[in-house]
Amino acid sequence: MKHLPNILTLGNLFCGCLAIAYLLTSQPYLFHNYADGSFRWVMGTEQIYFGTIFITLAAIFDMLDGFAARALNVHSPIGKDLDSLADVVSFGVAPSMVMFKCLWDAAMHEVNALDVNMLTLAPAFLIACFGALRLARFNITSNEQKAYFIGMPIPAVGLFIGTFPLFIWNNSLYITKLLQNKWMLYAIIGLMCFFMVSKIKFIKFLPPKISMQTFWPQIVIIIGTLGSMIFIKSAAILVAFVLYVLLSLVYKYPETKTETNKQ
Protein backbone atom coordinates (compact mmCIF):
# COMPACT_ATOMS: atom_id res chain seq x y z
CA MET A 1 0.00 0.00 0.00
CA LYS A 2 2.93 2.35 0.57
CA HIS A 3 3.44 2.58 -3.20
CA LEU A 4 -0.18 3.58 -3.88
CA PRO A 5 0.49 7.37 -3.94
CA ASN A 6 3.26 6.92 -6.53
CA ILE A 7 1.04 4.62 -8.62
CA LEU A 8 -1.67 7.29 -8.62
CA THR A 9 0.92 9.92 -9.58
CA LEU A 10 1.94 7.73 -12.52
CA GLY A 11 -1.76 7.59 -13.44
CA ASN A 12 -1.65 11.40 -13.56
CA LEU A 13 1.38 11.27 -15.88
CA PHE A 14 -0.19 8.57 -18.06
CA CYS A 15 -3.36 10.63 -18.57
CA GLY A 16 -1.26 13.72 -19.35
CA CYS A 17 0.60 11.79 -22.05
CA LEU A 18 -2.68 10.52 -23.52
CA ALA A 19 -4.02 14.08 -23.57
CA ILE A 20 -0.98 15.21 -25.56
CA ALA A 21 -1.38 12.28 -27.98
CA TYR A 22 -5.02 13.19 -28.65
CA LEU A 23 -4.18 16.87 -29.08
CA LEU A 24 -1.41 16.09 -31.54
CA THR A 25 -3.90 14.25 -33.77
CA SER A 26 -6.70 16.80 -33.52
CA GLN A 27 -6.03 18.46 -36.88
CA PRO A 28 -7.81 17.28 -40.07
CA TYR A 29 -5.89 14.68 -42.06
CA LEU A 30 -6.34 12.90 -45.38
CA PHE A 31 -7.21 9.18 -45.17
CA HIS A 32 -6.27 6.91 -48.07
CA ASN A 33 -8.48 3.82 -48.43
CA TYR A 34 -6.20 1.26 -50.10
CA ALA A 35 -9.14 -1.07 -50.73
CA ASP A 36 -10.71 1.17 -53.37
CA GLY A 37 -8.03 3.85 -53.76
CA SER A 38 -10.31 6.63 -52.54
CA PHE A 39 -9.32 9.60 -50.34
CA ARG A 40 -11.42 11.31 -47.68
CA TRP A 41 -10.88 13.93 -45.00
CA VAL A 42 -10.99 12.91 -41.35
CA MET A 43 -11.66 16.06 -39.34
CA GLY A 44 -10.25 14.91 -35.97
CA THR A 45 -12.37 17.39 -33.99
CA GLU A 46 -13.20 14.89 -31.25
CA GLN A 47 -9.53 14.39 -30.37
CA ILE A 48 -9.15 17.84 -28.83
CA TYR A 49 -12.27 17.12 -26.76
CA PHE A 50 -10.68 13.90 -25.49
CA GLY A 51 -7.60 15.93 -24.63
CA THR A 52 -9.74 17.86 -22.15
CA ILE A 53 -11.11 14.63 -20.67
CA PHE A 54 -7.64 13.21 -20.02
CA ILE A 55 -6.35 16.47 -18.51
CA THR A 56 -9.34 16.32 -16.14
CA LEU A 57 -8.60 12.67 -15.30
CA ALA A 58 -4.99 13.65 -14.62
CA ALA A 59 -6.27 16.24 -12.12
CA ILE A 60 -8.35 13.56 -10.38
CA PHE A 61 -5.29 11.30 -10.07
CA ASP A 62 -3.29 14.30 -8.80
CA MET A 63 -5.88 14.88 -6.08
CA LEU A 64 -6.10 11.19 -5.14
CA ASP A 65 -2.33 10.74 -4.75
CA GLY A 66 -2.34 13.51 -2.14
CA PHE A 67 -5.26 11.88 -0.33
CA ALA A 68 -3.50 8.51 -0.37
CA ALA A 69 -0.19 9.96 0.88
CA ARG A 70 -1.91 11.66 3.82
CA ALA A 71 -4.13 8.67 4.64
CA LEU A 72 -1.20 6.23 4.61
CA ASN A 73 1.19 8.80 6.13
CA VAL A 74 3.65 8.10 3.33
CA HIS A 75 5.99 10.89 2.28
CA SER A 76 9.26 10.65 0.36
CA PRO A 77 11.54 12.88 -1.75
CA ILE A 78 10.94 10.54 -4.70
CA GLY A 79 7.17 10.97 -4.42
CA LYS A 80 7.53 14.75 -4.21
CA ASP A 81 9.74 14.95 -7.32
CA LEU A 82 7.63 12.41 -9.21
CA ASP A 83 4.52 14.48 -8.52
CA SER A 84 6.19 17.59 -9.95
CA LEU A 85 7.39 15.73 -13.04
CA ALA A 86 3.88 14.40 -13.67
CA ASP A 87 2.32 17.83 -13.12
CA VAL A 88 4.60 19.57 -15.58
CA VAL A 89 3.45 17.15 -18.29
CA SER A 90 -0.28 16.99 -17.45
CA PHE A 91 -0.79 20.64 -16.47
CA GLY A 92 2.10 22.28 -18.31
CA VAL A 93 2.83 20.58 -21.63
CA ALA A 94 -0.70 19.26 -22.33
CA PRO A 95 -2.40 22.67 -21.75
CA SER A 96 0.37 24.27 -23.83
CA MET A 97 -0.70 21.97 -26.65
CA VAL A 98 -4.31 23.11 -26.17
CA MET A 99 -3.15 26.74 -26.38
CA PHE A 100 -1.03 25.92 -29.44
CA LYS A 101 -4.09 24.46 -31.18
CA CYS A 102 -6.15 27.52 -30.22
CA LEU A 103 -3.49 29.85 -31.63
CA TRP A 104 -3.30 27.72 -34.77
CA ASP A 105 -7.08 27.93 -35.18
CA ALA A 106 -6.95 31.70 -34.66
CA ALA A 107 -4.21 31.98 -37.30
CA MET A 108 -6.27 29.96 -39.78
CA HIS A 109 -9.04 32.56 -39.54
CA GLU A 110 -6.70 35.37 -40.60
CA VAL A 111 -6.39 36.66 -44.17
CA ASN A 112 -2.74 35.56 -44.44
CA ALA A 113 -3.40 32.09 -43.01
CA LEU A 114 -1.09 30.39 -45.53
CA ASP A 115 1.84 32.59 -44.48
CA VAL A 116 1.61 31.99 -40.72
CA ASN A 117 4.98 32.05 -38.97
CA MET A 118 5.29 29.18 -36.50
CA LEU A 119 7.04 31.52 -34.05
CA THR A 120 3.74 33.36 -33.56
CA LEU A 121 2.38 30.12 -32.06
CA ALA A 122 5.43 29.48 -29.84
CA PRO A 123 4.19 31.57 -26.86
CA ALA A 124 1.78 28.71 -26.12
CA PHE A 125 4.68 26.79 -24.59
CA LEU A 126 5.41 29.53 -22.07
CA ILE A 127 2.66 27.87 -20.02
CA ALA A 128 4.86 24.76 -19.67
CA CYS A 129 8.00 26.82 -18.99
CA PHE A 130 6.48 29.00 -16.28
CA GLY A 131 4.67 25.96 -14.87
CA ALA A 132 8.00 24.15 -14.48
CA LEU A 133 9.43 27.23 -12.74
CA ARG A 134 6.40 27.32 -10.43
CA LEU A 135 6.86 23.65 -9.51
CA ALA A 136 10.60 24.04 -8.93
CA ARG A 137 9.97 26.96 -6.59
CA PHE A 138 7.27 25.02 -4.74
CA ASN A 139 9.62 22.11 -4.11
CA ILE A 140 12.01 24.33 -2.15
CA THR A 141 9.38 26.47 -0.40
CA SER A 142 6.65 23.90 0.34
CA ASN A 143 7.04 24.40 4.11
CA GLU A 144 5.93 28.02 3.64
CA GLN A 145 2.85 26.93 1.68
CA LYS A 146 0.98 24.83 4.23
CA ALA A 147 -2.12 27.03 4.48
CA TYR A 148 -2.02 28.52 0.97
CA PHE A 149 -0.12 28.52 -2.30
CA ILE A 150 2.35 31.27 -3.20
CA GLY A 151 1.58 31.79 -6.86
CA MET A 152 -1.24 30.00 -8.67
CA PRO A 153 -0.78 26.21 -8.58
CA ILE A 154 -0.10 24.70 -11.98
CA PRO A 155 -3.09 22.27 -11.82
CA ALA A 156 -5.46 25.28 -11.63
CA VAL A 157 -3.86 26.83 -14.73
CA GLY A 158 -3.76 23.47 -16.51
CA LEU A 159 -7.42 22.72 -15.82
CA PHE A 160 -8.54 26.20 -16.88
CA ILE A 161 -6.70 26.13 -20.22
CA GLY A 162 -7.35 22.41 -20.64
CA THR A 163 -11.09 23.03 -20.70
CA PHE A 164 -10.93 25.50 -23.61
CA PRO A 165 -11.94 22.69 -26.02
CA LEU A 166 -15.18 22.36 -24.02
CA PHE A 167 -15.93 26.03 -24.66
CA ILE A 168 -15.16 25.56 -28.35
CA TRP A 169 -17.12 22.30 -28.57
CA ASN A 170 -20.25 23.72 -26.92
CA ASN A 171 -19.72 27.37 -27.96
CA SER A 172 -20.73 28.32 -24.40
CA LEU A 173 -21.58 32.04 -24.12
CA TYR A 174 -20.14 32.37 -27.65
CA ILE A 175 -16.67 32.13 -26.11
CA THR A 176 -15.44 30.41 -29.28
CA LYS A 177 -15.06 33.80 -31.00
CA LEU A 178 -12.86 35.05 -28.16
CA LEU A 179 -10.68 31.95 -28.38
CA GLN A 180 -10.17 32.60 -32.09
CA ASN A 181 -8.58 35.97 -31.34
CA LYS A 182 -4.80 35.59 -31.05
CA TRP A 183 -4.43 38.75 -28.95
CA MET A 184 -6.92 37.43 -26.42
CA LEU A 185 -4.96 34.16 -26.30
CA TYR A 186 -1.65 36.01 -25.84
CA ALA A 187 -3.23 37.98 -22.97
CA ILE A 188 -4.40 34.74 -21.31
CA ILE A 189 -0.92 33.24 -21.66
CA GLY A 190 0.68 36.33 -20.11
CA LEU A 191 -1.81 36.42 -17.24
CA MET A 192 -1.45 32.70 -16.42
CA CYS A 193 2.35 32.91 -16.48
CA PHE A 194 2.24 35.95 -14.19
CA PHE A 195 -0.12 34.23 -11.75
CA MET A 196 2.12 31.16 -11.49
CA VAL A 197 5.32 33.01 -10.59
CA SER A 198 3.73 35.85 -8.62
CA LYS A 199 3.83 36.25 -4.84
CA ILE A 200 0.02 36.30 -4.70
CA LYS A 201 -1.45 33.89 -2.15
CA PHE A 202 -3.95 31.42 -3.60
CA ILE A 203 -6.45 29.29 -1.72
CA LYS A 204 -5.77 25.60 -1.16
CA PHE A 205 -8.90 23.65 -1.98
CA LEU A 206 -8.23 21.42 1.02
CA PRO A 207 -6.80 23.59 3.83
CA PRO A 208 -4.87 21.93 6.70
CA LYS A 209 -7.80 22.49 9.07
CA ILE A 210 -11.33 22.41 7.72
CA SER A 211 -13.81 24.68 9.46
CA MET A 212 -16.37 27.27 8.36
CA GLN A 213 -13.76 29.98 8.91
CA THR A 214 -11.18 28.31 6.66
CA PHE A 215 -13.47 26.58 4.15
CA TRP A 216 -16.04 29.25 3.26
CA PRO A 217 -14.24 30.35 0.03
CA GLN A 218 -14.31 26.77 -1.24
CA ILE A 219 -18.03 26.51 -0.43
CA VAL A 220 -18.69 29.73 -2.37
CA ILE A 221 -16.76 28.38 -5.37
CA ILE A 222 -18.64 25.06 -5.32
CA ILE A 223 -22.09 26.67 -4.96
CA GLY A 224 -21.30 29.36 -7.55
CA THR A 225 -20.05 26.79 -10.06
CA LEU A 226 -22.92 24.34 -9.61
CA GLY A 227 -25.48 27.17 -9.70
CA SER A 228 -24.06 28.65 -12.90
CA MET A 229 -24.03 25.22 -14.59
CA ILE A 230 -27.82 25.38 -14.73
CA PHE A 231 -27.68 28.46 -16.96
CA ILE A 232 -24.34 28.38 -18.80
CA LYS A 233 -23.36 24.69 -18.65
CA SER A 234 -19.65 24.14 -19.41
CA ALA A 235 -18.90 27.87 -19.17
CA ALA A 236 -19.40 27.43 -15.40
CA ILE A 237 -15.71 26.46 -15.40
CA LEU A 238 -14.93 30.08 -16.22
CA VAL A 239 -17.07 31.18 -13.26
CA ALA A 240 -15.18 28.78 -10.98
CA PHE A 241 -11.83 30.14 -12.13
CA VAL A 242 -12.84 33.80 -11.70
CA LEU A 243 -14.25 33.08 -8.23
CA TYR A 244 -11.04 31.26 -7.30
CA VAL A 245 -8.89 34.23 -8.28
CA LEU A 246 -11.13 36.86 -6.65
CA LEU A 247 -11.61 34.95 -3.39
CA SER A 248 -7.87 34.23 -3.22
CA LEU A 249 -7.24 37.98 -3.38
CA VAL A 250 -9.76 38.93 -0.64
CA TYR A 251 -9.42 35.97 1.73
CA LYS A 252 -7.54 36.64 4.98
CA TYR A 253 -5.05 33.81 5.31
CA PRO A 254 -3.98 32.42 8.69
CA GLU A 255 -0.36 33.06 9.59
CA THR A 256 2.02 30.14 9.13
CA LYS A 257 4.68 29.15 11.66
CA THR A 258 7.36 30.43 9.27
CA GLU A 259 5.76 33.88 9.13
CA THR A 260 5.35 33.95 12.92
CA ASN A 261 9.02 33.08 13.44
CA LYS A 262 10.08 35.85 11.06
CA GLN A 263 8.18 38.36 13.17
N, C-alpha and C positions, 0 to 999 in steps of 0.2 A: 504493500500500500504506500510505502514511502516514496515510490517512483511515480505515483499517480499525478502529482502536480506537473512534473516534467512531461508526462505523456499528454496531458491536456494542453500544455504549452506547444508541444509538437503538433497537436491537432490544430491549434491557432496558425502555426506556420504552414501546415499542409493546406488549410483553407485559403490562406493568403496566396500561396503558389497557384492554386486552382483558379482563384479570382484573376490573377495576372494572365493565366493561360486563356481564359474565356475572353478577357479584354483584348488580348492580342489578335484573336480571331473574329473580332466583332465587325470588321469592315467587310463590305460586299466582295465576293470573289467569284470567278468564273469556273463553273463545274463542267468538266468534259466527260460525257457519257460514252465510254468506249464501246458499249454494246451496239449503239446505233450511230455513233459519231457526232451526236448533237451536242450543243453547248447551251448552258442556261446560267443565269445569274442567281447566286445564293446570297441573300441580303445580309444574313448574320446579325440581325438586330436583336435577337433574343440573347446573344452571348453577353452583351454589355449588361443586360438585366441580371443574368446569372452571376456576373462579376459582383454586383451589389449583394446578392444573396450570400455569396461566399465570404465577402468582407464582413457581413453581419454575423455569419457563423463563426468567423475568426474572433469577433468581439465576444461572443458567448463563451468560447473556449478560454479566452483571455480572462473573463470574469470568473469562470469555474476554477481555473488553476489557482487563483488567489484564494477562493473559498477553500479548496482542498488543502492548500499549504497551511492556512490558519487552523482548519479543523484537525489536521493531523500533526500540527505543530512542527512542520518540516520546513526548514529554511537552509539554503546553501548558496555559496557564491556562484556555483554552476547554474542553479535554477534562476538566479537573478540575471545573470548574463544571457542565458538562453531565452528568458522572457523578453529581454530587450532586442535580441536578434530576431525573434519571431515578430515582435511589434513593428520593427523597422520595415519588414517585408509586407505584413498584412495591412498596416496603417500608414506606411510611408510610400513604398514602391507601388502597391496596388492602387491607392487613391491617386498617386501621380499619373498612373496609366489612365485612370478615369479622366483626369484633368487634361491629359494629352489628347484623348479622344474628343473631349469637348472643344479644345482649341482647334483640333483638326476639322471638326464639324463647322465651327465658326469660320474658319478659313475657307472652307468649301462654299460658303454662302457669299463670299466676296467676289467682286468683279474679276479680280486677277487670281482666281483660284488655282489656275494651272501654273502660276509662277510663285507659289508659296515657298518661302524660305523656311527650311526645317528649324532654323535657329529661333524663329518666332514662336515655335511650339516648345522649345527647350525649357522655358520657365516652369513648365508643369512639374519638372523633377526637383525644383527647389523645395517642394513639399517633403520629399524623401530626405533631402540634405538637411533641412532644418529640423525635421523629425529625428534624424539620427543625432544631431547636436543636442536636442531636447532630452533624448534618452541617455546620452553620455553624461549630461549634467545631472540628471536625476540619480544615476548610479553612484555619484560621489556626494550627493546632498540629500539622499533619501531620509536621513535621520531628521532633517529640518522640515520634511514634508509629511509628517504624521497626520496632522489635522487638515491639511489642504495641499494642493499642488502649487508650486511656484512655476508659472507658465502653464499654458493650456496643455493637458496631457495629449499625447499623440493619438490614442484611440478616439478621443472626441473629434479631433480634426479628421481622422481617417473615416469615421462613420459619417460625418457630415458630408464630406466630398464624395465618399463612396455611395451615397444615396442619390447623387445627381441623376443617375440613369432612371431612378424611379420618377423623378420630376419630369424627365424627358418622355418616359414611357407613358405616363398618365397625363402629361401636360397640365399638372396641377397649378391652379392660379395663373395659367399661361406663363409659367416660369421658363418654359422652353425657349422663348424669345430672348430672355435675359441670358440664358446659358449659351446662346449663339452669338453673343457679343464678346469679342476677344478682350475688350477693355474692361468689361465687367469681370471676366475670368481672371485677368491680370490683377485686378483689385482684390479679388477673393484670395488669390495666391499670396499677395503681399500681406494681407490682413492675417491669414492663417500662420504664415511664417513669423510675423511679429508676435502674435499671441503665444506661440510655442516657446520663443526665447525671451519673452518679456519677464519682468519681475512681478507681474500681476498674480494675485492669489486666486486660484480657481477651486471651486467646491469639489470635495471627494464625494462620489455618490454614496459610498458607505463610510461614514465617519467612524473614528475609533470608538466613540460612545454614542449610541443612538438614543436620543430623547427628543421631545418636541422642540426644545431649544436648539438642538444641533441638526435636526432632520427636517425642519419646516421648509427650507428651500427645495429639497428633493421632492417633498409632497406637492409643492406648488408646480414644479416641473411636470410631475406625473399627471396631476389633475388637468393642468393646462394642455398637455399633449393629448391626453385621451379625449378631453372635451372638444378640442379643435379637430380631431379626427372625424367627428360626426359631420363637420361642415366642409373641411378641406382635404380630407383623406390623407394621402401620402405627404402632402405639404405640411402636415403637422410636425414633421421632423424639423422643418425650418423654425417652427414655433418653439420646439424643445431646445434647439440650439440657441436661439435668441434669449430665451428665458434663462438658460444656463449661464450665458455671458453676463446678462444684466444682474442676475441674483448673485453671481460671483463678485461683481463689483460693489454691491451694496451690503452684502452679508458681513457681519462683524465676527471675525474669526477668533477662536480662543487662542490664548498665547501658548506657545510650545515651550518645553523645558529649555530648549536652546536659546529662545528669545529671552526667557526669564533670567538665565545665567548671564547673558550679555548685559542685562540691565544691572 
